[in-house]
């Protein structure tokens, strides 16, 4: 805030950066396309139906072309799975179990751990730091050489990932 108070031109230059405009286009496109398709289907069919959300959501997903961010896409995917599970429980199609939200979070973290062990070079640095912290740095000490016989080159991938982290 002090930088902005000293140089107000930073606000204008930051607002018109390409990444900022792409983020705005993503949010506008995502919400706008969803509403447009939903309203169009309601108008054409003459009724409001929950199933209109499926093609509207698929169309809205095209907005990710404006802002290609894996974190946002993964978050949207996991929240969708969580919402679908909650809807299934509410309608009696799926059995409820306590801690369902915790389960989905644990499942997502398990997938990250799997990727960090098999293909550490493909894990983002922020995810790598997260996994390192929650594992007490044990993720770095795991023996990946036993996986190399399967052609995965996980031990070499670990060296690449660690070298990339050291550069930061």
C-alpha positions in Angstrom: 0.0 0.0 0.0 2.9 2.4 0.7 4.2 1.9 -2.8 0.8 2.7 -4.3 0.5 5.8 -2.1 3.9 7.0 -3.2 3.4 6.2 -6.9 -0.3 6.1 -7.9 0.7 5.3 -11.5 1.4 1.8 -10.4 -2.4 1.2 -10.0 -3.0 2.1 -13.6 0.0 0.1 -14.9 -1.0 -3.0 -12.8 -4.6 -2.8 -13.9 -3.7 -2.9 -17.6 -1.1 -5.7 -17.4 -1.9 -8.6 -19.7 -2.2 -11.1 -16.8 -4.7 -8.8 -15.0 -6.8 -8.4 -18.1 -6.7 -12.1 -18.7 -7.9 -12.8 -15.1 -10.8 -10.3 -15.7 -11.7 -11.9 -19.0 -11.7 -15.3 -17.3 -14.1 -14.2 -14.5 -16.3 -12.3 -16.9 -16.3 -15.1 -19.4 -16.9 -17.9 -16.9 -19.9 -16.2 -15.2 -21.1 -14.6 -18.4 -21.1 -17.7 -20.6 -22.7 -19.8 -17.8 -25.5 -17.3 -17.4 -25.9 -16.8 -21.2 -26.2 -20.5 -22.0 -28.4 -21.1 -19.0 -30.8 -18.3 -19.9 -30.8 -19.3 -23.6 -31.7 -22.9 -22.7 -34.4 -21.7 -20.4 -35.8 -19.4 -23.1 -35.6 -22.0 -25.9 -37.1 -24.9 -23.8 -39.6 -22.7 -22.0 -38.7 -24.1 -18.6 -36.0 -23.9 -16.0 -34.2 -27.2 -15.4 -31.2 -28.1 -13.2 -29.8 -30.0 -16.1 -29.2 -26.7 -18.0 -26.2 -26.3 -15.7 -24.3 -29.1 -17.5 -24.0 -27.5 -20.9 -23.7 -24.1 -19.3 -20.8 -25.3 -17.1 -19.1 -26.9 -20.1 -19.4 -23.7 -22.1 -18.2 -21.7 -19.1 -15.1 -23.9 -18.9 -13.9 -22.4 -22.2 -13.1 -19.3 -20.2 -10.0 -21.1 -18.9 -8.5 -20.3 -22.3 -8.1 -16.7 -21.1 -6.5 -17.6 -17.8 -4.6 -20.9 -18.0 -4.0 -21.6 -14.3 -3.7 -25.2 -13.2 -4.4 -24.2 -9.6 -7.7 -22.6 -10.5 -8.7 -25.5 -12.7 -7.8 -28.1 -9.9 -9.7 -26.1 -7.3 -12.8 -25.9 -9.6 -12.6 -29.6 -10.3 -12.3 -30.6 -6.6 -15.1 -28.2 -5.6 -17.3 -29.7 -8.3 -16.6 -33.2 -7.1 -17.4 -32.1 -3.5 -20.6 -30.3 -4.5 -21.7 -33.3 -6.6 -21.1 -35.6 -3.6 -23.1 -33.3 -1.3 -25.9 -33.2 -3.8 -25.9 -37.0 -4.1 -26.1 -37.3 -0.3 -28.9 -34.8 -0.1 -30.9 -36.8 -2.7 -30.1 -40.1 -1.1 -28.1 -41.5 -4.0 -24.8 -41.6 -2.0 -24.2 -42.6 1.6 -23.3 -39.8 3.9 -20.1 -40.2 5.9 -18.8 -37.8 8.5 -15.8 -35.8 7.4 -16.6 -36.0 3.7 -14.9 -32.6 3.0 -11.8 -33.8 4.9 -11.8 -36.9 2.8 -11.8 -34.9 -0.5 -9.0 -32.8 0.8 -7.0 -35.8 1.9 -7.6 -37.4 -1.5 -6.3 -34.3 -3.3 -3.2 -34.3 -1.1 -2.6 -38.0 -1.7 -2.6 -37.3 -5.4 -0.1 -34.6 -4.9 2.1 -36.9 -2.9 1.9 -39.6 -5.6 3.0 -37.1 -8.2 5.8 -35.8 -6.0 7.1 -39.4 -5.6 6.7 -40.6 -9.1 7.3 -37.4 -11.1 8.8 -34.7 -8.8 9.8 -32.5 -11.7 6.1 -32.0 -12.6 5.1 -30.7 -9.2 4.9 -26.9 -8.8 7.4 -25.4 -6.4 4.5 -24.1 -4.2 3.0 -27.6 -4.0 6.5 -29.1 -3.3 7.0 -26.7 -0.4 3.5 -27.6 0.9 4.3 -31.4 0.7 7.7 -30.9 2.2 6.2 -29.0 5.2 3.4 -31.4 6.0 5.7 -34.4 5.7 8.4 -33.0 7.9 10.8 -33.0 5.0 10.4 -36.8 4.6 9.2 -36.4 1.0 12.8 -35.4 0.1 14.3 -38.5 1.8 12.1 -41.2 0.1 14.0 -43.7 -1.9 13.0 -43.3 -5.6 15.8 -45.4 -7.0 13.6 -48.5 -6.6 11.1 -47.0 -9.0 13.8 -46.4 -11.7 13.6 -50.1 -12.7 10.1 -49.3 -14.1 11.6 -46.7 -16.4 10.2 -43.7 -14.4 13.6 -42.0 -13.7 12.1 -40.7 -10.5 15.5 -40.3 -8.8 16.7 -38.1 -11.7 13.4 -36.2 -11.6 14.0 -35.5 -7.9 17.4 -34.1 -8.6 15.9 -31.8 -11.3 13.1 -30.7 -9.0 15.5 -30.0 -6.1 17.9 -28.0 -8.4 14.9 -26.0 -9.7 13.9 -25.2 -6.1 17.4 -24.2 -5.1 17.5 -21.6 -8.0 14.6 -19.7 -6.4 
